[in-house]
Structure formats: C-alpha cells, structure tokens
Amino acid sequence: MCVAIADAASKGISAAAQALYVSGALKMGVEYDINMTSLVKKISNLVNETFPYERFVTLFYCELYKDKKGLCVFVNAGHNSPYYYNSEKNEIEELKSTGPVLGPAPNQKYYTDSIYLNKNDLVVLYTDGIVEATNNNFEFYGDDRLKKFIINNKDKSPKELCEMIIQDVQEYSAQGKYTDDKTLVIIKRVK
C-alpha cells in the first residue's frame, strides 16, 4: 500500500494546480511501478518545468509492505518530518528528509529510508498547518505539543486520534489570526 502527503508552498488556485499535478504524476508513476527515488526525481523535474515561477512542493511518500516485519520504505522530499511512534520503546522518532523539496532545481537526488512497524506502532503524517497553528499570542501549536498528544492518546484508533488532534489544534488556534490548511494521516499496525 502506498501513502503520500504533500503541501504546496503557494496559495489559492496555484497551490491547487500544483497539488493536482503532483498527485496525478505520483499515481501514474506508481501504476508503472517506477522506483521510488526515480519517481520522486521525475516529479520534481516536472514541477520545475511546469511551475518555474512558483516556490515548491513538499512530499512524503511511503510504501507499506505486507510482510511479517512490517517494512515501511519512504522518501521525504522536504516535508514536515512525520512521527514514528515505537510502541515497544514508547518513544517518537522523526522521519527526516531524504531529499530536497520538489521543484526549485532540476535533477535533485533523493534517497529512501525505512522503518519496521510492530504491532501498535504509529506513523503520523501531517502538514505544517497542524504544528504552525497559532493562538492569539501568535504562539505555535508546535511539534512538542503534537508529540505529547500522540503519546497520551496512542491507544486510540487512527480515526479517533486524527479527530482528537484536529479538535485540539482547532481549539488551540480558535482565537489566532493566522490559519493554514491542516492535513493529517495516521497509519497504525494492528496485527
């Protein structure tokens, strides 16, 4: 199974066009079974050629394998580092960038990394609208608060945890003056 999350740096119609373009290219590449790093490099080159005056797009793309070890291979093209909650250690690791953002320069190099998901492990993918949500003092919701929230609610289903995080972010930023789109995807190994 493949899972992806991306965020365009621009706003409005331009951002929507970039997101649609990247989504379509990713779907097409996956259909043709192109190597992950080659696929992301090709998409970055296409973004560079198609949107030369736009800023960039971030992308986290992973493939989950149906094996006993729970292999998850990923490419992180400058996206917010997703969180990997290791249930055995009760700790969160960040899945750091394995290459630059998509678009600004052609022929960038991308690398894969991997983790093994054990029973009850989580991977939390999110856009910057979650951690950069601000309160009325223009203080960010922040990475530390999100990590703590995940650990405190790790036993919830992915759907429940998503809903709870979104609600907590909305309550935190209800009086804030800055807002950005908020996207959240949670993967949990249950067997």
C-alpha positions in Angstrom: 0.0 0.0 0.0 1.2 3.5 -0.8 0.5 6.6 1.3 1.5 10.1 0.4 1.1 13.6 1.8 2.2 16.8 0.1 2.0 20.6 0.6 2.3 23.3 -2.0 4.1 26.4 -0.8 1.9 28.8 -2.8 -1.7 29.6 -2.1 -5.1 29.5 -3.9 -5.5 28.3 -7.5 -1.8 28.0 -8.0 -1.3 25.7 -5.0 -4.3 23.6 -6.0 -2.9 23.2 -9.5 0.5 22.1 -8.2 -1.1 19.6 -5.8 -3.3 18.1 -8.5 -0.3 17.9 -10.8 1.9 16.1 -8.2 -0.9 13.8 -7.2 -1.5 12.8 -10.9 2.2 12.2 -11.6 2.5 10.2 -8.4 -0.4 8.0 -9.3 0.9 7.4 -12.8 4.4 6.6 -11.6 3.1 4.1 -9.0 1.0 2.4 -11.7 4.1 1.9 -13.9 6.0 0.6 -10.8 8.8 3.1 -11.1 11.5 3.0 -8.4 10.6 5.4 -5.6 13.7 7.7 -5.8 13.4 7.8 -9.6 9.8 8.6 -9.4 10.2 11.5 -6.9 13.1 12.9 -9.0 11.0 12.8 -12.2 8.1 14.6 -10.3 10.5 17.2 -9.0 11.8 17.8 -12.6 8.2 18.1 -13.9 7.3 20.6 -11.2 10.4 22.6 -12.0 9.5 22.7 -15.7 5.7 23.2 -15.3 5.7 25.7 -12.5 9.0 27.6 -12.9 7.8 30.7 -11.0 6.1 29.0 -8.1 8.0 28.2 -5.0 8.0 24.5 -4.2 6.0 21.4 -3.1 6.9 19.1 -0.2 6.1 15.4 -0.4 6.3 12.4 1.9 5.7 9.1 0.1 5.8 5.7 1.7 5.2 2.1 0.7 3.9 -0.3 3.3 4.7 -4.0 2.6 2.5 -6.9 3.7 5.3 -8.8 5.4 5.8 -10.1 9.0 8.4 -7.4 9.8 6.1 -4.5 8.8 8.5 -2.9 6.4 7.8 0.8 5.5 10.1 2.4 2.9 9.8 6.1 2.4 11.1 9.2 0.6 10.7 12.5 2.3 11.1 15.4 -0.1 11.4 18.3 2.3 8.1 17.6 4.0 7.5 18.1 7.8 9.2 15.1 9.4 6.4 12.5 10.1 6.4 10.9 13.5 7.0 7.3 14.1 5.7 6.1 17.4 7.5 3.0 18.5 5.2 1.2 20.9 7.9 -1.0 22.4 10.1 2.0 23.4 7.1 4.4 24.0 9.1 6.9 22.0 8.6 9.1 18.9 11.2 9.4 16.2 11.1 11.8 13.3 11.3 10.5 9.8 13.7 13.1 8.5 14.1 14.4 5.0 15.8 12.2 2.4 16.0 14.9 -0.3 15.1 18.5 -1.1 11.6 19.9 -1.8 10.2 19.4 -5.2 10.6 22.0 -7.9 13.2 24.7 -7.3 16.1 23.0 -9.1 16.3 20.2 -11.7 17.9 16.8 -11.2 17.9 16.7 -7.4 18.9 13.5 -5.7 16.5 11.6 -3.4 17.1 8.7 -1.2 15.0 6.1 0.6 14.9 5.3 4.2 12.9 2.6 6.1 11.4 1.6 9.4 9.8 -1.6 10.6 6.3 -1.2 12.1 5.5 -3.5 15.0 2.0 -4.1 16.4 0.5 -0.8 17.8 3.2 1.3 16.2 2.0 4.6 14.5 3.2 6.8 11.7 1.7 10.3 11.9 1.8 12.4 8.7 0.8 16.0 8.8 1.1 19.3 7.0 2.6 22.4 8.6 -0.9 23.8 9.2 -1.1 21.5 12.2 2.2 22.5 14.1 2.1 26.1 12.9 -1.4 26.8 14.0 -1.2 29.8 16.3 -3.1 31.1 19.3 -4.0 34.7 20.0 -0.4 35.4 21.2 0.9 34.1 17.8 2.5 31.1 19.6 2.7 27.9 17.5 0.9 24.7 18.5 4.3 23.1 17.9 6.0 19.8 17.5 6.4 19.1 21.2 2.7 19.5 21.9 1.8 17.3 19.0 4.2 14.5 20.1 2.9 14.6 23.6 -0.7 14.4 22.4 0.2 11.4 20.3 1.9 9.6 23.2 -1.0 10.4 25.5 -3.6 9.0 23.1 -1.6 6.2 21.4 -4.2 3.6 22.2 -7.0 5.3 20.2 -7.9 4.1 16.7 -6.3 6.2 13.8 -9.6 7.8 13.1 -10.2 8.8 16.7 -6.7 10.1 17.1 -7.0 12.2 13.9 -10.3 13.7 15.1 -8.8 14.4 18.5 -5.7 16.1 17.1 -7.7 18.2 14.7 -10.1 19.2 17.5 -7.2 20.1 19.9 -5.5 22.2 17.1 -8.8 24.0 16.3 -9.4 24.8 20.0 -5.8 26.0 20.4 -6.0 28.3 17.4 -9.6 29.4 17.7 -8.5 33.0 18.6 -5.4 33.0 16.3 -5.2 35.4 13.4 -3.1 33.1 11.1 -4.5 29.9 9.6 -3.3 27.4 7.1 -4.8 24.2 5.7 -4.5 21.2 8.0 -4.0 17.6 6.7 -3.4 14.6 8.9 -2.9 10.9 8.1 -2.3 8.3 10.7 -1.1 4.7 10.0 -1.3 2.1 12.7 -0.2 -1.5 12.6 -2.9 -3.6 14.4 -1.6 -7.2 13.8 
